């Protein structure tokens, strides 16, 4: 939905005020692609993963369990951080977890609130019972 003329004028005024207040930051934000931010996070997560492996190995070699466990935790955290960055960088970062333009779920499924596991099992049971 496009902005009204009044909203567009307000947006232009806000943008001009931003440029006047801090032109360097405004230029950086305007030019940068959000995917480059996620790429940097992915590189940092990779470095964190390697650091976690190193800590894990050091903990095993010197026989200090807390260092090994700490290395594993660092590896896990870096992996999760990198995975979330990768998903957002590739367009999987919306609320449904699906790519834009794609429908989530199976074709022919009726729209509505998502059912719990037990509700789905009860529905399957009823369908089997009705088929007999």
C-alpha positions, 0 to 999 in steps of 0.5 A: 500500500503506497504512502499518502502525500502527507506521509511521504512529506513527513518521511522526507522531512525525517530523512532530511533531518537525519542527514543534517544531524549525522550525514556519515551514519545516514549515508552508511545506513542508506548504502549498506545492504542488510545481507552484508550485515548477516554475512559479517555475522556469519563470518564471526560465527565461523570464527567462534565455531573454530574457537569452540573447537580449539577450546574443546580440544584443549580441554580434552588434551589437558584433561580439564572438563570445564574447558571442554564443556565451555568449548562445546557451548561456544561451538553450539552458540556460534552454530546457532548464531550463524544458522540464524544469520544464514536463514535471514540472509537467504530470505528465510527470516520471516515469521512463518519461516518460509521464503517470500512468495511460497505458501507454507504447508501442503496444498489442499490443506484448509486454512485456520489455526494450527492444530496441536499434535493430539488434535491431529491424532484424534482427527486421524482416529476419527477418519479411520473409524468413519472409513470402516 
